[in-house]
């Protein structure tokens, strides 16, 4: 039996009988057809750039097929990182002054982690503390933390101080201090999970000041998947 391949050469298969003997092992994919020896072909199939076969994949694989009739047939295979990511902004100012002292509350700021995996979650919090001329001495802290709204529990090691103000003497007028802080935390989830930002005002000394709040504008939650 003869056949042609690259460069116009000829391949000849000879056997003692009129047909070649094929190994019957299950792993042998060659078959003998009426027209001759049948050699199966394999086509590598990719996806469109930017697509995804499932929501649980962080890498997209692109495959470019060889030109028709190309010999040898050259396949081009590439891979691109496509991690799940996103961010949300605080929808409205959160006034902490009327909240009971040292009480955690939901701020309304959330992000939805879409699938199981490890995420880097970042929180940027803009806060303000204002007090009148007669409000002193006092010491007040504003804290924030991440809360797993799906599981109903605070995420460990995410409680941190956003702003702290200590005043020993009254001032001649109202004073306001604004702070902006950011922290990062790797969070592991076993499925789709909603993460929220909680806030807390703790007046350690003196009376509550005029305004303690989480401000809009720069307050945000962001996430990026880093491992499956």
Secondary structure, DSSP 8 states (H G I E B T S, - for coil): -EEE-GGG-EEE---SSSS------TT---EEETTEEE----------TT--SSTT-SEEEEEE---TT-SS---EEEEEE---EEEEE--S-EE-TTS-TT--EEEEEEEEE-SSEEEEEEEEEEEEEEE-TT--SEEEEEEEEEEETTTTEE-TT--EEEEEEEE-S--SS-EEEEEEEEEEEEEEESS-EEEEEEEEEEEEESS--SEEEEEEEEEEEEEEEEE-
